């Protein structure tokens, strides 16, 4: 059985800690949004939040990114965010999007606070789980199958220099904090 068939899947969550440097780690931005797994199958897209709830109806603008992911079937780990005009996540504006299922209300809030899906890991691709592959490899494949544009972005990373990244000397932050992931396999 693959991850695609095992739904719902609980996403791996970040843990707090001190910044550090290590060539064994990739360092990522913390996006300040709604953690969500994206399920793509034959052009249809679904979103599942970290509480294992289907939130697809709350973010209809993200459904359109299905055509921007070059795969028949995929499970992508990422975050739904609302970005400012400068491309910085705004959690306050993101909160206006939480909990709405009524189509009229969703249309109203998405008009003022459109959402973007930031993809940062590939868990399954075209019938095969990828979580057994090194994180660097999964991110490389993810980068290759995504076409960034409105409502879809790739969550990039830096290698080794976590302290500089955290202090903002490498990444002039979209996020206000730092996410860390081992280059090795996901637990």
VENLIN-V513004 format. One record per residue. N is the residue number from 0. PHI is phi in whole degrees, -180 to 180 (NA if undefined). NEAR is the number of other C-alpha atoms within 12 Angstrom. D_FIRST is the distance of its C-alpha to the first C-alpha in Angstrom with 1 decimal. Layout:
n:N phi:PHI near:NEAR d_first:D_FIRST
n:N phi:PHI near:NEAR d_first:D_FIRST
//
This chain:
n:0 phi:NA near:10 d_first:0.0
n:1 phi:-95 near:21 d_first:3.8
n:2 phi:-56 near:27 d_first:6.9
n:3 phi:-59 near:28 d_first:8.1
n:4 phi:-83 near:17 d_first:6.3
n:5 phi:-85 near:14 d_first:7.0
n:6 phi:-49 near:22 d_first:10.6
n:7 phi:-78 near:23 d_first:13.1
n:8 phi:-116 near:27 d_first:12.9
n:9 phi:-84 near:19 d_first:16.1
n:10 phi:-72 near:30 d_first:17.8
n:11 phi:-70 near:23 d_first:19.5
n:12 phi:-106 near:22 d_first:23.2
n:13 phi:-71 near:20 d_first:26.3
n:14 phi:-123 near:13 d_first:28.8
n:15 phi:-78 near:12 d_first:32.6
n:16 phi:178 near:13 d_first:34.7
n:17 phi:-81 near:14 d_first:37.6
n:18 phi:-71 near:23 d_first:37.4
n:19 phi:-157 near:22 d_first:37.4
n:20 phi:-111 near:21 d_first:37.3
n:21 phi:-165 near:20 d_first:34.8
n:22 phi:-73 near:17 d_first:33.6
n:23 phi:-88 near:21 d_first:30.4
n:24 phi:-127 near:27 d_first:29.5
n:25 phi:-103 near:33 d_first:29.0
n:26 phi:-117 near:36 d_first:30.9
n:27 phi:-126 near:41 d_first:30.0
n:28 phi:-72 near:37 d_first:31.9
n:29 phi:-88 near:37 d_first:31.1
n:30 phi:-89 near:37 d_first:31.2
n:31 phi:57 near:32 d_first:32.4
n:32 phi:-143 near:33 d_first:30.3
n:33 phi:-106 near:41 d_first:27.3
n:34 phi:-65 near:35 d_first:24.1
n:35 phi:-151 near:40 d_first:21.5
n:36 phi:-91 near:42 d_first:18.1
n:37 phi:-105 near:48 d_first:18.4
n:38 phi:-110 near:42 d_first:15.7
n:39 phi:-119 near:35 d_first:16.9
n:40 phi:-146 near:26 d_first:16.1
n:41 phi:49 near:18 d_first:18.8
n:42 phi:85 near:19 d_first:21.5
n:43 phi:-101 near:24 d_first:20.7
n:44 phi:-120 near:33 d_first:20.4
n:45 phi:-133 near:36 d_first:19.5
n:46 phi:-122 near:40 d_first:20.4
n:47 phi:-124 near:32 d_first:19.2
n:48 phi:-82 near:32 d_first:21.6
n:49 phi:-69 near:25 d_first:21.3
n:50 phi:-91 near:18 d_first:22.0
n:51 phi:70 near:20 d_first:18.9
n:52 phi:-99 near:22 d_first:21.2
n:53 phi:-77 near:24 d_first:21.1
n:54 phi:-117 near:31 d_first:24.1
n:55 phi:-57 near:33 d_first:24.0
n:56 phi:-65 near:26 d_first:27.2
n:57 phi:-78 near:34 d_first:29.1
n:58 phi:-133 near:45 d_first:28.8
n:59 phi:-62 near:34 d_first:29.4
n:60 phi:-66 near:30 d_first:30.8
n:61 phi:-79 near:38 d_first:27.5
n:62 phi:-56 near:30 d_first:25.9
n:63 phi:-67 near:24 d_first:28.1
n:64 phi:-77 near:34 d_first:26.5
n:65 phi:-53 near:35 d_first:23.7
n:66 phi:-72 near:25 d_first:26.1
n:67 phi:-100 near:29 d_first:26.6
n:68 phi:-116 near:39 d_first:23.1
n:69 phi:-81 near:23 d_first:22.8
n:70 phi:-159 near:30 d_first:19.2
n:71 phi:-80 near:22 d_first:17.5
n:72 phi:-145 near:31 d_first:14.5
n:73 phi:-157 near:40 d_first:14.5
n:74 phi:-123 near:44 d_first:14.0
n:75 phi:-118 near:48 d_first:17.4
n:76 phi:-98 near:38 d_first:18.9
n:77 phi:-171 near:40 d_first:22.5
n:78 phi:-144 near:41 d_first:25.5
n:79 phi:-89 near:49 d_first:27.5
n:80 phi:-133 near:42 d_first:31.1
n:81 phi:-112 near:42 d_first:34.6
n:82 phi:-101 near:32 d_first:36.7
n:83 phi:-75 near:20 d_first:40.5
n:84 phi:-62 near:12 d_first:42.6
n:85 phi:-90 near:11 d_first:42.5
n:86 phi:83 near:20 d_first:38.7
n:87 phi:-102 near:25 d_first:38.5
n:88 phi:-64 near:33 d_first:36.1
n:89 phi:-124 near:30 d_first:38.0
n:90 phi:-65 near:26 d_first:36.3
n:91 phi:-59 near:18 d_first:39.2
n:92 phi:-70 near:25 d_first:38.7
n:93 phi:-63 near:32 d_first:34.9
n:94 phi:-61 near:22 d_first:35.6
n:95 phi:-68 near:27 d_first:37.3
n:96 phi:-92 near:35 d_first:34.0
n:97 phi:-70 near:29 d_first:32.2
n:98 phi:77 near:21 d_first:31.8
n:99 phi:-97 near:22 d_first:33.0
n:100 phi:-122 near:20 d_first:31.5
n:101 phi:-66 near:17 d_first:34.6
n:102 phi:-55 near:16 d_first:34.7
n:103 phi:-67 near:14 d_first:38.4
n:104 phi:-67 near:20 d_first:38.0
n:105 phi:-60 near:26 d_first:35.0
n:106 phi:-61 near:22 d_first:37.2
n:107 phi:-64 near:19 d_first:40.1
n:108 phi:-74 near:27 d_first:38.3
n:109 phi:-74 near:31 d_first:36.4
n:110 phi:-65 near:18 d_first:39.8
n:111 phi:-98 near:18 d_first:41.2
n:112 phi:-136 near:29 d_first:38.1
n:113 phi:-66 near:32 d_first:35.6
n:114 phi:-98 near:42 d_first:32.2
n:115 phi:-128 near:41 d_first:30.5
n:116 phi:-96 near:46 d_first:26.9
n:117 phi:-101 near:45 d_first:27.0
n:118 phi:-93 near:46 d_first:23.8
n:119 phi:-131 near:43 d_first:23.5
n:120 phi:-156 near:46 d_first:20.0
n:121 phi:-113 near:45 d_first:17.2
n:122 phi:-99 near:40 d_first:13.6
n:123 phi:-154 near:36 d_first:11.7
n:124 phi:-144 near:31 d_first:13.6
n:125 phi:49 near:24 d_first:13.4
n:126 phi:93 near:20 d_first:9.8
n:127 phi:-128 near:21 d_first:9.6
n:128 phi:-69 near:24 d_first:9.4
n:129 phi:-112 near:30 d_first:13.0
n:130 phi:-63 near:29 d_first:13.5
n:131 phi:-80 near:20 d_first:14.1
n:132 phi:-87 near:23 d_first:17.0
n:133 phi:-58 near:24 d_first:20.4
n:134 phi:-56 near:31 d_first:21.3
n:135 phi:-56 near:30 d_first:24.2
n:136 phi:-67 near:23 d_first:22.1
n:137 phi:-62 near:31 d_first:19.6
n:138 phi:-67 near:33 d_first:22.8
n:139 phi:-64 near:22 d_first:24.5
n:140 phi:-64 near:27 d_first:21.9
n:141 phi:-58 near:35 d_first:21.8
n:142 phi:-58 near:27 d_first:25.6
n:143 phi:-72 near:19 d_first:25.6
n:144 phi:-92 near:29 d_first:23.4
n:145 phi:-94 near:30 d_first:25.3
n:146 phi:-115 near:21 d_first:28.7
n:147 phi:-66 near:24 d_first:30.5
n:148 phi:176 near:19 d_first:32.8
n:149 phi:-54 near:23 d_first:33.7
n:150 phi:75 near:32 d_first:30.9
n:151 phi:-145 near:35 d_first:28.7
n:152 phi:-139 near:33 d_first:29.3
n:153 phi:-94 near:35 d_first:27.8
n:154 phi:-87 near:36 d_first:28.1
n:155 phi:-77 near:29 d_first:29.8
n:156 phi:-151 near:33 d_first:30.5
n:157 phi:-125 near:32 d_first:33.1
n:158 phi:-108 near:26 d_first:32.9
n:159 phi:80 near:24 d_first:34.9
n:160 phi:-101 near:26 d_first:37.5
n:161 phi:-65 near:33 d_first:36.2
n:162 phi:-66 near:27 d_first:39.7
n:163 phi:-65 near:22 d_first:41.1
n:164 phi:-60 near:33 d_first:38.1
n:165 phi:-62 near:31 d_first:38.5
n:166 phi:-78 near:21 d_first:42.2
n:167 phi:91 near:21 d_first:41.8
n:168 phi:-78 near:13 d_first:43.5
n:169 phi:-104 near:20 d_first:40.6
n:170 phi:-114 near:27 d_first:38.9
n:171 phi:-80 near:18 d_first:41.3
n:172 phi:-31 near:27 d_first:38.7
n:173 phi:-71 near:32 d_first:36.8
n:174 phi:-99 near:31 d_first:35.5
n:175 phi:-99 near:22 d_first:37.7
n:176 phi:-140 near:28 d_first:35.6
n:177 phi:-126 near:34 d_first:33.3
n:178 phi:-107 near:33 d_first:29.7
n:179 phi:-120 near:39 d_first:28.7
n:180 phi:-144 near:34 d_first:25.7
n:181 phi:-68 near:25 d_first:25.5
n:182 phi:-70 near:28 d_first:25.2
n:183 phi:-75 near:19 d_first:22.8
n:184 phi:-70 near:19 d_first:19.1
n:185 phi:-70 near:24 d_first:18.0
n:186 phi:-67 near:14 d_first:18.0
//
